[in-house]
Amino acid sequence: MTTHPQSHPVQGRAAIILAAGQGTRMKSALPKVLHPVGGRAMLDHAIDAAEALGCERIVVVVGAHSPEVRDHVVKRLGEDAIAVQDPPLGTGHAVRAAEAVLGDFVGQVVITYGDVPLLRAADIEPVFAAHEGVTVIGFEARDPGAYGRLVMDGDALAAITEAKEASPEVLALTACNSGVMAAPVGLLFDLLAEVKNDNAKGEFYLTDVVELARRRGAPTRAVFADEDAVMGVNAQGELAVAEALFQKVQREAFLAAGVTMPAPDTVHFAFDTQVGGGTTIEPYVVFGPGAKIAGGARIRSFSHIEGAVVAPGAEVGPYARLRPGADLGEGVKVGNFVEVKNVRMDAGSKANHLAYLGDGEVGAKANIGAGTIFCNYDGFFKHRTVVGDGAFVGSNSALVAPVTIGAGAMVGSGSVITKDVAPGDLALGRGEQTARAGWAARFMATMRAKKAAKT
């Protein structure tokens, strides 16, 4: 057993995030806590909250059955953040698995969950107000159902009673247990060492520490958060509800910041979407992670934007796709069925229709005609296409990278360009047009006669 020195008042903060559940109700090959909400794994939301709280140590308890979760945590926090619960013997057992990893940490520990994606640092902060005893986050349930009830004794938390063990009087309570708990590290693990598994499931329950704390005279209390904030996700239906709640908060925040959305319920945001006030977002727009939209831009319907930057006055869509690395300058227009990936488009440039721009740059006020393709991939490597300021690329042109179209140059429609074009030049990369006088009329007359003969 690790000995944790104590100091008064307790200053340090640590978080233990429980992420060892099997998640069988999700019925998915993807581990439950890695399912995304707002384009980010639920577990990352929990880690974000712990970091925002200023936790100097974060330990994630994983199961031996889920190497994907372990790998995810190691990639973000390092090997030292891992504790393994094997076999799974309840929440109290899971927390004890983190004791050795915390080592000689001194301070308060908060226990949160990798499948509670909407819980933010501001919701958790009140548990750190007291430096002694056990604090639990509760919530007022709209439908208490099978939730454990918080039995209060004035301002103190008297007990956490499971619904199946509750009297009718306790079942009538609407104050319920979220499962989130905080305590000084020494007290927490002292209490957990006393928890027994003499119950129907043979598991060690974290909630038992409340009764044990009261027996030894340690303070026990509850602070309350909104029910939606402490919502846990155990099945696909609940994941969809969590996503809807996340989107609702995002939409309300952007509307309050001056973003115009005629149909906000149809706009889908990621966890890190940035949109400046004065921007208009038309219906049915999806933002993936990494989108930064400056104020005054216009995002038209059915567009998808991920990992892209859009400057003031730029217009995207409808039906446009901006992929990572797309960087649109002021007044740029990217129109219907245009895809842009890893391309900088300078001020006033346009690609209004049916084009693919991948890996390169487009100069100021350049025009990219309909059907233009940046042929950026040779089967092994990506190559860049550079279109200079004021250049004009005619419709249905293929620019085979690496290639540069000079400033003010023109590319004739239907060209395949494989060599650099000097500034001010006209490039034609197509066969010379020829005509056969009367051929079409003779052909059509012959075919009509054959058709008539068959009937």
BELWO-V403359 format. One record per residue. N is the residue number from 1. RES is the residue in one letter. NEAR is the number of other C-alpha atoms within 8 Angstrom. D_LAST is the distance of its C-alpha to the last C-alpha in Angstrom with 2 decimals. Layout:
n:N res:RES near:NEAR d_last:D_LAST
n:N res:RES near:NEAR d_last:D_LAST
//
This chain:
n:1 res:M near:3 d_last:96.72
n:2 res:T near:7 d_last:96.49
n:3 res:T near:6 d_last:99.34
n:4 res:H near:10 d_last:98.29
n:5 res:P near:8 d_last:101.18
n:6 res:Q near:8 d_last:101.47
n:7 res:S near:7 d_last:102.47
n:8 res:H near:6 d_last:103.10
n:9 res:P near:5 d_last:101.24
n:10 res:V near:11 d_last:98.11
n:11 res:Q near:8 d_last:96.04
n:12 res:G near:10 d_last:93.31
n:13 res:R near:12 d_last:89.87
n:14 res:A near:14 d_last:87.57
n:15 res:A near:13 d_last:84.39
n:16 res:I near:14 d_last:83.27
n:17 res:I near:14 d_last:79.56
n:18 res:L near:15 d_last:78.53
n:19 res:A near:14 d_last:75.15
n:20 res:A near:12 d_last:75.61
n:21 res:G near:9 d_last:73.66
n:22 res:Q near:8 d_last:71.00
n:23 res:G near:10 d_last:68.45
n:24 res:T near:6 d_last:66.70
n:25 res:R near:7 d_last:65.50
n:26 res:M near:9 d_last:63.26
n:27 res:K near:7 d_last:61.18
n:28 res:S near:7 d_last:60.33
n:29 res:A near:4 d_last:60.95
n:30 res:L near:6 d_last:62.32
n:31 res:P near:12 d_last:66.03
n:32 res:K near:12 d_last:66.68
n:33 res:V near:11 d_last:68.88
n:34 res:L near:10 d_last:66.32
n:35 res:H near:10 d_last:63.67
n:36 res:P near:8 d_last:63.31
n:37 res:V near:13 d_last:64.22
n:38 res:G near:10 d_last:63.42
n:39 res:G near:9 d_last:62.11
n:40 res:R near:11 d_last:65.46
n:41 res:A near:11 d_last:66.62
n:42 res:M near:15 d_last:68.82
n:43 res:L near:13 d_last:71.57
n:44 res:D near:9 d_last:71.55
n:45 res:H near:13 d_last:72.06
n:46 res:A near:17 d_last:75.17
n:47 res:I near:10 d_last:76.40
n:48 res:D near:8 d_last:75.82
n:49 res:A near:11 d_last:78.03
n:50 res:A near:13 d_last:80.76
n:51 res:E near:9 d_last:80.76
n:52 res:A near:8 d_last:80.90
n:53 res:L near:8 d_last:83.96
n:54 res:G near:7 d_last:85.72
n:55 res:C near:12 d_last:85.93
n:56 res:E near:8 d_last:87.62
n:57 res:R near:9 d_last:86.40
n:58 res:I near:12 d_last:83.04
n:59 res:V near:15 d_last:82.56
n:60 res:V near:13 d_last:79.28
n:61 res:V near:17 d_last:79.64
n:62 res:V near:15 d_last:76.70
n:63 res:G near:15 d_last:75.94
n:64 res:A near:9 d_last:75.87
n:65 res:H near:5 d_last:72.45
n:66 res:S near:10 d_last:70.79
n:67 res:P near:8 d_last:71.15
n:68 res:E near:7 d_last:68.48
n:69 res:V near:12 d_last:70.83
n:70 res:R near:10 d_last:73.72
n:71 res:D near:8 d_last:71.78
n:72 res:H near:8 d_last:70.73
n:73 res:V near:13 d_last:74.38
n:74 res:V near:12 d_last:75.72
n:75 res:K near:7 d_last:73.28
n:76 res:R near:6 d_last:74.47
n:77 res:L near:8 d_last:78.12
n:78 res:G near:9 d_last:79.18
n:79 res:E near:7 d_last:80.40
n:80 res:D near:8 d_last:83.60
n:81 res:A near:13 d_last:81.69
n:82 res:I near:14 d_last:80.58
n:83 res:A near:11 d_last:82.26
n:84 res:V near:11 d_last:80.81
n:85 res:Q near:13 d_last:81.16
n:86 res:D near:6 d_last:80.90
n:87 res:P near:6 d_last:80.82
n:88 res:P near:10 d_last:79.91
n:89 res:L near:10 d_last:82.82
n:90 res:G near:10 d_last:82.39
n:91 res:T near:11 d_last:82.74
n:92 res:G near:13 d_last:86.46
n:93 res:H near:14 d_last:85.93
n:94 res:A near:14 d_last:83.19
n:95 res:V near:13 d_last:85.56
n:96 res:R near:9 d_last:88.31
n:97 res:A near:12 d_last:85.97
n:98 res:A near:14 d_last:86.23
n:99 res:E near:10 d_last:90.02
n:100 res:A near:8 d_last:90.61
n:101 res:V near:11 d_last:87.99
n:102 res:L near:9 d_last:89.80
n:103 res:G near:8 d_last:92.91
n:104 res:D near:8 d_last:95.84
n:105 res:F near:9 d_last:93.90
n:106 res:V near:14 d_last:96.14
n:107 res:G near:13 d_last:94.71
n:108 res:Q near:15 d_last:92.39
n:109 res:V near:12 d_last:89.27
n:110 res:V near:13 d_last:86.28
n:111 res:I near:12 d_last:83.87
n:112 res:T near:13 d_last:80.26
n:113 res:Y near:11 d_last:76.91
n:114 res:G near:14 d_last:73.83
n:115 res:D near:13 d_last:71.56
n:116 res:V near:14 d_last:73.00
n:117 res:P near:13 d_last:71.00
n:118 res:L near:11 d_last:72.02
n:119 res:L near:13 d_last:75.78
n:120 res:R near:9 d_last:77.12
n:121 res:A near:10 d_last:80.45
n:122 res:A near:6 d_last:81.63
n:123 res:D near:9 d_last:81.16
n:124 res:I near:10 d_last:83.18
n:125 res:E near:9 d_last:85.94
n:126 res:P near:8 d_last:88.16
n:127 res:V near:13 d_last:88.84
n:128 res:F near:9 d_last:90.90
n:129 res:A near:6 d_last:93.25
n:130 res:A near:6 d_last:95.76
n:131 res:H near:11 d_last:97.20
n:132 res:E near:8 d_last:98.45
n:133 res:G near:13 d_last:96.98
n:134 res:V near:15 d_last:93.46
n:135 res:T near:12 d_last:90.90
n:136 res:V near:14 d_last:87.65
n:137 res:I near:15 d_last:84.69
n:138 res:G near:14 d_last:83.84
n:139 res:F near:13 d_last:81.39
n:140 res:E near:10 d_last:81.21
n:141 res:A near:9 d_last:78.33
n:142 res:R near:5 d_last:76.11
n:143 res:D near:5 d_last:75.75
n:144 res:P near:10 d_last:78.48
n:145 res:G near:5 d_last:77.03
n:146 res:A near:7 d_last:77.84
n:147 res:Y near:9 d_last:79.34
n:148 res:G near:10 d_last:82.92
n:149 res:R near:15 d_last:85.27
n:150 res:L near:14 d_last:87.83
n:151 res:V near:12 d_last:91.15
n:152 res:M near:9 d_last:93.22
n:153 res:D near:7 d_last:97.02
n:154 res:G near:5 d_last:97.49
n:155 res:D near:7 d_last:96.19
n:156 res:A near:10 d_last:96.30
n:157 res:L near:14 d_last:93.62
n:158 res:A near:12 d_last:95.21
n:159 res:A near:9 d_last:92.47
n:160 res:I near:13 d_last:88.81
n:161 res:T near:11 d_last:87.94
n:162 res:E near:10 d_last:84.74
n:163 res:A near:11 d_last:83.00
n:164 res:K near:5 d_last:83.28
n:165 res:E near:6 d_last:87.04
n:166 res:A near:10 d_last:87.66
n:167 res:S near:6 d_last:89.60
n:168 res:P near:6 d_last:88.10
n:169 res:E near:7 d_last:90.13
n:170 res:V near:10 d_last:88.73
n:171 res:L near:10 d_last:85.17
n:172 res:A near:6 d_last:85.57
n:173 res:L near:11 d_last:86.00
n:174 res:T near:11 d_last:83.12
n:175 res:A near:12 d_last:84.57
n:176 res:C near:14 d_last:82.68
n:177 res:N near:14 d_last:82.92
n:178 res:S near:9 d_last:80.42
n:179 res:G near:9 d_last:81.77
n:180 res:V near:11 d_last:82.76
n:181 res:M near:12 d_last:86.45
n:182 res:A near:13 d_last:89.02
n:183 res:A near:14 d_last:92.54
n:184 res:P near:15 d_last:94.99
n:185 res:V near:12 d_last:94.04
n:186 res:G near:11 d_last:97.31
n:187 res:L near:9 d_last:97.28
n:188 res:L near:11 d_last:93.62
n:189 res:F near:10 d_last:94.05
n:190 res:D near:8 d_last:97.44
n:191 res:L near:11 d_last:95.85
n:192 res:L near:11 d_last:92.84
n:193 res:A near:6 d_last:95.28
n:194 res:E near:7 d_last:96.58
n:195 res:V near:12 d_last:93.21
n:196 res:K near:6 d_last:92.86
n:197 res:N near:9 d_last:89.82
n:198 res:D near:6 d_last:91.31
n:199 res:N near:6 d_last:88.30
n:200 res:A near:4 d_last:85.48
n:201 res:K near:5 d_last:83.21
n:202 res:G near:8 d_last:86.01
n:203 res:E near:12 d_last:85.10
n:204 res:F near:12 d_last:87.23
n:205 res:Y near:11 d_last:86.39
n:206 res:L near:12 d_last:86.92
n:207 res:T near:8 d_last:87.75
n:208 res:D near:9 d_last:90.94
n:209 res:V near:11 d_last:92.62
n:210 res:V near:13 d_last:93.14
n:211 res:E near:9 d_last:95.45
n:212 res:L near:10 d_last:97.17
n:213 res:A near:14 d_last:97.77
n:214 res:R near:11 d_last:99.37
n:215 res:R near:7 d_last:101.64
n:216 res:R near:6 d_last:103.09
n:217 res:G near:6 d_last:103.38
n:218 res:A near:10 d_last:100.70
n:219 res:P near:10 d_last:98.94
n:220 res:T near:13 d_last:95.53
n:221 res:R near:11 d_last:93.34
n:222 res:A near:11 d_last:89.81
n:223 res:V near:10 d_last:87.91
n:224 res:F near:8 d_last:84.71
n:225 res:A near:10 d_last:81.25
n:226 res:D near:8 d_last:78.16
n:227 res:E near:9 d_last:76.26
n:228 res:D near:7 d_last:73.02
n:229 res:A near:11 d_last:74.86
n:230 res:V near:12 d_last:76.01
n:231 res:M near:11 d_last:72.75
n:232 res:G near:8 d_last:72.09
n:233 res:V near:10 d_last:68.65
n:234 res:N near:11 d_last:68.14
n:235 res:A near:10 d_last:64.51
n:236 res:Q near:9 d_last:61.17
n:237 res:G near:6 d_last:61.50
n:238 res:E near:10 d_last:64.86
n:239 res:L near:11 d_last:63.49
n:240 res:A near:8 d_last:60.92
n:241 res:V near:8 d_last:63.77
n:242 res:A near:13 d_last:65.86
n:243 res:E near:10 d_last:63.03
n:244 res:A near:8 d_last:62.61
n:245 res:L near:9 d_last:66.37
n:246 res:F near:11 d_last:66.44
n:247 res:Q near:11 d_last:63.64
n:248 res:K near:9 d_last:65.43
n:249 res:V near:8 d_last:68.57
n:250 res:Q near:9 d_last:66.73
n:251 res:R near:12 d_last:64.87
n:252 res:E near:8 d_last:68.07
n:253 res:A near:8 d_last:69.91
n:254 res:F near:11 d_last:67.33
n:255 res:L near:10 d_last:67.15
n:256 res:A near:7 d_last:70.94
n:257 res:A near:8 d_last:70.87
n:258 res:G near:10 d_last:68.79
n:259 res:V near:14 d_last:65.26
n:260 res:T near:9 d_last:62.71
n:261 res:M near:10 d_last:60.16
n:262 res:P near:7 d_last:58.27
n:263 res:A near:8 d_last:57.09
n:264 res:P near:8 d_last:59.65
n:265 res:D near:7 d_last:58.56
n:266 res:T near:8 d_last:55.30
n:267 res:V near:13 d_last:57.11
n:268 res:H near:10 d_last:58.15
n:269 res:F near:12 d_last:61.19
n:270 res:A near:12 d_last:62.74
n:271 res:F near:9 d_last:66.45
n:272 res:D near:7 d_last:67.23
n:273 res:T near:12 d_last:64.90
n:274 res:Q near:8 d_last:66.69
n:275 res:V near:11 d_last:65.54
n:276 res:G near:12 d_last:67.70
n:277 res:G near:11 d_last:68.37
n:278 res:G near:10 d_last:66.25
n:279 res:T near:16 d_last:63.06
n:280 res:T near:12 d_last:60.04
n:281 res:I near:14 d_last:57.90
n:282 res:E near:13 d_last:54.74
n:283 res:P near:13 d_last:53.27
n:284 res:Y near:10 d_last:51.97
n:285 res:V near:15 d_last:53.77
n:286 res:V near:11 d_last:55.05
n:287 res:F near:12 d_last:58.09
n:288 res:G near:13 d_last:58.75
n:289 res:P near:11 d_last:62.19
n:290 res:G near:11 d_last:63.69
n:291 res:A near:14 d_last:62.16
n:292 res:K near:11 d_last:64.49
n:293 res:I near:13 d_last:63.36
n:294 res:A near:14 d_last:65.77
n:295 res:G near:12 d_last:66.52
n:296 res:G near:12 d_last:64.29
n:297 res:A near:15 d_last:61.09
n:298 res:R near:12 d_last:57.88
n:299 res:I near:14 d_last:55.73
n:300 res:R near:15 d_last:52.43
n:301 res:S near:12 d_last:50.40
n:302 res:F near:12 d_last:48.92
n:303 res:S near:15 d_last:50.88
n:304 res:H near:12 d_last:52.63
n:305 res:I near:12 d_last:55.88
n:306 res:E near:12 d_last:58.03
n:307 res:G near:14 d_last:60.88
n:308 res:A near:14 d_last:60.24
n:309 res:V near:12 d_last:62.43
n:310 res:V near:13 d_last:61.30
n:311 res:A near:13 d_last:63.63
n:312 res:P near:12 d_last:64.38
n:313 res:G near:11 d_last:61.76
n:314 res:A near:15 d_last:58.96
n:315 res:E near:13 d_last:55.65
n:316 res:V near:12 d_last:53.51
n:317 res:G near:16 d_last:50.02
n:318 res:P near:12 d_last:48.18
n:319 res:Y near:13 d_last:46.61
n:320 res:A near:15 d_last:48.90
n:321 res:R near:12 d_last:50.61
n:322 res:L near:13 d_last:54.05
n:323 res:R near:13 d_last:55.23
n:324 res:P near:10 d_last:58.78
n:325 res:G near:11 d_last:60.27
n:326 res:A near:15 d_last:58.23
n:327 res:D near:11 d_last:60.79
n:328 res:L near:13 d_last:59.70
n:329 res:G near:14 d_last:62.16
n:330 res:E near:12 d_last:62.89
n:331 res:G near:12 d_last:60.00
n:332 res:V near:15 d_last:57.38
n:333 res:K near:12 d_last:53.87
n:334 res:V near:13 d_last:51.59
n:335 res:G near:15 d_last:48.40
n:336 res:N near:11 d_last:45.38
n:337 res:F near:12 d_last:44.22
n:338 res:V near:17 d_last:46.97
n:339 res:E near:12 d_last:48.99
n:340 res:V near:12 d_last:52.45
n:341 res:K near:12 d_last:54.62
n:342 res:N near:12 d_last:58.03
n:343 res:V near:14 d_last:57.58
n:344 res:R near:12 d_last:60.09
n:345 res:M near:14 d_last:58.58
n:346 res:D near:14 d_last:61.24
n:347 res:A near:12 d_last:61.81
n:348 res:G near:12 d_last:59.02
n:349 res:S near:15 d_last:56.35
n:350 res:K near:11 d_last:52.79
n:351 res:A near:13 d_last:49.76
n:352 res:N near:13 d_last:47.66
n:353 res:H near:12 d_last:44.28
n:354 res:L near:11 d_last:42.60
n:355 res:A near:15 d_last:45.19
n:356 res:Y near:11 d_last:47.24
n:357 res:L near:13 d_last:50.85
n:358 res:G near:14 d_last:52.80
n:359 res:D near:13 d_last:56.27
n:360 res:G near:12 d_last:57.57
n:361 res:E near:12 d_last:58.68
n:362 res:V near:14 d_last:57.31
n:363 res:G near:16 d_last:59.78
n:364 res:A near:12 d_last:60.69
n:365 res:K near:12 d_last:58.13
n:366 res:A near:15 d_last:55.55
n:367 res:N near:11 d_last:51.88
n:368 res:I near:13 d_last:49.38
n:369 res:G near:15 d_last:45.80
n:370 res:A near:12 d_last:42.87
n:371 res:G near:11 d_last:41.55
n:372 res:T near:17 d_last:44.75
n:373 res:I near:11 d_last:45.88
n:374 res:F near:13 d_last:49.40
n:375 res:C near:9 d_last:48.73
n:376 res:N near:13 d_last:52.05
n:377 res:Y near:9 d_last:51.77
n:378 res:D near:6 d_last:51.71
n:379 res:G near:4 d_last:51.57
n:380 res:F near:5 d_last:55.36
n:381 res:F near:6 d_last:56.92
n:382 res:K near:8 d_last:56.26
n:383 res:H near:10 d_last:56.73
n:384 res:R near:12 d_last:57.37
n:385 res:T near:16 d_last:55.55
n:386 res:V near:11 d_last:57.71
n:387 res:V near:13 d_last:56.40
n:388 res:G near:16 d_last:59.21
n:389 res:D near:12 d_last:60.31
n:390 res:G near:12 d_last:58.02
n:391 res:A near:16 d_last:55.35
n:392 res:F near:12 d_last:51.70
n:393 res:V near:13 d_last:48.98
n:394 res:G near:15 d_last:45.50
n:395 res:S near:12 d_last:42.52
n:396 res:N near:12 d_last:40.83
n:397 res:S near:17 d_last:43.81
n:398 res:A near:12 d_last:45.18
n:399 res:L near:13 d_last:48.95
n:400 res:V near:12 d_last:49.94
n:401 res:A near:12 d_last:53.45
n:402 res:P near:8 d_last:56.22
n:403 res:V near:13 d_last:55.61
n:404 res:T near:11 d_last:57.30
n:405 res:I near:14 d_last:55.85
n:406 res:G near:15 d_last:58.86
n:407 res:A near:13 d_last:60.04
n:408 res:G near:12 d_last:58.15
n:409 res:A near:17 d_last:55.58
n:410 res:M near:13 d_last:51.84
n:411 res:V near:12 d_last:48.91
n:412 res:G near:13 d_last:45.69
n:413 res:S near:10 d_last:42.60
n:414 res:G near:11 d_last:40.64
n:415 res:S near:14 d_last:43.67
n:416 res:V near:11 d_last:44.94
n:417 res:I near:13 d_last:48.71
n:418 res:T near:8 d_last:50.84
n:419 res:K near:6 d_last:53.99
n:420 res:D near:9 d_last:56.42
n:421 res:V near:11 d_last:55.85
n:422 res:A near:9 d_last:59.06
n:423 res:P near:10 d_last:60.07
n:424 res:G near:9 d_last:58.53
n:425 res:D near:10 d_last:56.01
n:426 res:L near:9 d_last:52.24
n:427 res:A near:11 d_last:50.38
n:428 res:L near:10 d_last:46.81
n:429 res:G near:9 d_last:45.45
n:430 res:R near:7 d_last:41.90
n:431 res:G near:4 d_last:40.15
n:432 res:E near:4 d_last:40.31
n:433 res:Q near:4 d_last:37.30
n:434 res:T near:4 d_last:35.61
n:435 res:A near:4 d_last:32.95
n:436 res:R near:5 d_last:30.59
n:437 res:A near:4 d_last:30.19
n:438 res:G near:6 d_last:26.68
n:439 res:W near:7 d_last:25.06
n:440 res:A near:6 d_last:23.05
n:441 res:A near:7 d_last:21.68
n:442 res:R near:8 d_last:20.65
n:443 res:F near:8 d_last:19.03
n:444 res:M near:8 d_last:16.94
n:445 res:A near:8 d_last:15.83
n:446 res:T near:8 d_last:14.83
n:447 res:M near:8 d_last:12.84
n:448 res:R near:8 d_last:10.96
n:449 res:A near:8 d_last:10.17
n:450 res:K near:8 d_last:9.03
n:451 res:K near:8 d_last:6.70
n:452 res:A near:7 d_last:5.32
n:453 res:A near:6 d_last:5.48
n:454 res:K near:5 d_last:3.80
n:455 res:T near:4 d_last:0.00
//
